[in-house]
Amino acid sequence: MTAHSSGRILLGAFEMMNPNNGMPTWTDPRGRGDDWDDLGYWLGLARTLDEAGFDFLFFADTYGYATLGGQMPREVAAHGIQFPALDPMLAIAALAHATSELAFVVTSPTTVEKPYGTARRFATLDRLTGGRIGWNVVTGSSQATTDELFGVTQKLTHDERYDAADEFLDTCLRFWEHSWDEDAELRDRATGTYADPSMLHRVEVDGTYQRAAGIFAVPPTPQRTPVLFQAGTSDRGRAYAARNAEAVFIQGQSIATAAAHVADIREQAVRQGRRPEDVKVISGMTVTVAPTEAEARELRAQYEAVLGLDDAAVMFAGITGIDLTGIDPDTRVADLHTDLGQTLINRYARTDPDIRVRAVLDQFRTKAIRGFQITGSPEQVADEIIATVDGSGLDGLMLEPTFGGPASYEAFIELVLPILVERGRAGRPPGVTLRERVSGSPRLAPTHRAHRLSVTDASPEVSVTEPLSAT
């Protein structure tokens, strides 16, 4: 499947507000061990991306951390494996104020939060950023630890978490899209009327997982609903994305597997009454570039030398709940099962049904949860990026830093981005909301299921068996 011949590639940057961006690299001088908790560092990075024309800065996030047998392994704290960490949502208003066009996508879970609080925070950010906000909807991460931290006693399976996420998102959508009529906010000083009470509607939800009742306290914002991102390529995750997401984040390992994910997500979206183009698919990509191929490969070797096998095993356990160090290294990965990180298990098992634990750990050490890996000269990297996008049907890429600091972004901006712009594959349209960049409209597509909801869950969503008209 080829979805692009010469289209603009959506461009984001993948970040985490902790000492590393995945595997530990903070001790390297090119890392951010001394800067990760300094707002000035993030302001500088946001300005760099904004000036270069990136579409968005994406913050992955989790409340939890890796555990083995219910305890934090020594490596987590000693080596800074996604620990400690700050809450990136609290920095977004400052980052938006320091930039003019860059948008921001923030991860927030549906497991331990409440829909009203989430809806209010994202609506606030949509207003304060002028429509430059997206929500990466996740059902959980490092869930065993997160449940303990929040005192959660009701344990849900992988699929049940997606059922709960459906209810959670529906409740948010009811607040964003249906609690206020379009013209309800008057701000009429002459009559002393701020909002027309007759145009406000009480949301009533009494579901299996969520309960909420009342009028949303935030008036309609530039996008009303933040752009809905979703990460995860498990079977249930793709089904959830097909129903709800406007942009799906995958970690492509090959053009063929990425193309299969793109095709499946879009086919499922059509079955949900949506159009294929209603769902954009964006993959992670780690780029190591230098003026010559030899220099780039040396830089990549330096990066891989920093990464440790023990750290890889700890991170793998934190995501999947499986401690590979305690499993026979000749065990087939396809025979492992988990409710925590099925996406990661499936990635290896589907690519190679016979792959063994030993090989997975070695691959995970250098790739971790990252997407495509591209190393080479500027022309080589640009050629491979275009071939990857065109061959897979991807709509965009999210750059992942190598050592953790801004150097890899700066090299890409200096060496690769001008080539992509010259070839008509990059270049951000000015003065628009994040959704306008993603879909061409500031509001949710008319085919999105949010429009078939009402303020109450007493009236079930309209059943869809045929694609809805876009008009």
C-alpha positions, 0 to 999 in steps of 0.5 A: 500500500502506498498512500503518498507519492509526494505529500508533506510528512507530518513531523514530530519529536518524541520526548520524555521528561526524565533523565533519559529518553528510553535506555540510560544515556544520561551519563554521556556528555551528549545526554541531558542528565543535568538539564532534564528537570530545568524548564529552560532546557525544554523551552530551548528545545521547543523553540528549536523545533518551532523555528525548524518547522516541526508540527508537534512535540510529543511527550510520552509519560507514565506514573509508574516505573519498572518493577520485578516481583513487585520491587523496583530493581536497583538499575531503575534508580541507579541508572535512571531508567525512566525514573525519576520523572516530572509531569510534562503537562504542567510545562505545556503552557510555558512551552506554548508561550515561548513558541508560535506554531509548535503544537504539543501532544501529552500522554494521559492515562484512562486508568487512574484519572477521572474523565472530568479532570482530564477533560478540563485540563485538556480544554484549558490547554487547548484554550491557552495554546490557541488550539495547539494541543493533542492527547495521547490516550493510553490505557496505562503504562507500568500498570502494576506500579501505577495501581499501587501508587494510586491504591487501585484494587480493581485489576483489569485485563488488557482488553478490559482496560480498553473497554474502560478507556472507551467509556472514559473517552466517551465521557470526555467527548460528551463534555467537550462536544455536547455540554455547550452549544456553539454560541452559548458563550456570549460575554454580553456586557450590555445584558450582563449575560456571560453564557446563555443557560438555555444552551448549556446541557448537563452530561449524565453518565452511569456506566460500568467503569465511569460515573459523571454528572453536570455541566462542563465548566470550560466553554468551547475551545479552538478545537473543542476536543484535543487531537486524539492520538493513540499508541499501541499496535496490539489487536485491541489497541488497533481496534480502539484506534480505529474507533477513536484516534485521529493519529495513531503512533506506531513503532515501525520496525520494517516497511512491510510491517508498518504497511500492514498496520497502516492498512489494518487500522484504516480498514477497521476505521472504514468499518466504524463509519470513518474514512481511511484518511480520517486516521493518520499513522505516525511512526517513531524513527531514530536518525543518526546523521553526519556529513558522511556515512562513515561519520554517522556509523561511528556516531551510531556505534558510540550510541550503542556502546552506552546501552547495557543488556541488564538495563534492557531486561529491566525496561522490557520487564517494566513494559511487559511484566515479563522478566526475561532474565529468569527465562530460558534464553532459547524460549520462543517469544511467541509462547510468552503472554502478558496483560501489560505490554502485549504490543511489544510481545506481538512486535517480535513474535509477528516479525519472526514467530521463531525468535528467541528470548536471547535475540530479543534482549539484544535487539531491545538493547539497541532499539528498545521501544523505538521505531525505524533506525536510519543511519547515514549521510544527509542524502542517504537519510532523506532517501530512506525517509521518503522510501519508508513513508511512501512504501508503508503509507505512513503520514508522519514521523516522530524523531527520537533523540539518541543520546538524549540531548538536542544534538540529534535534532539539531543535526537532522534540522541542519543536514536532512530537513533542508533536503526534505523541504527542497523535495516538497516533503516537509514544511509546516503550514503557518497559523493553524491548529494542530488538527488543521495540520493533521486533518485540514479542519479545526474540528473533529471530522464529521464521521467521528463517532463523537458526533453520534454521542449525546449528553447522556449514556442512556441513549446508546450510540448510533450503530454503524454498519456502513460508512457515514457520509462526510457531509 
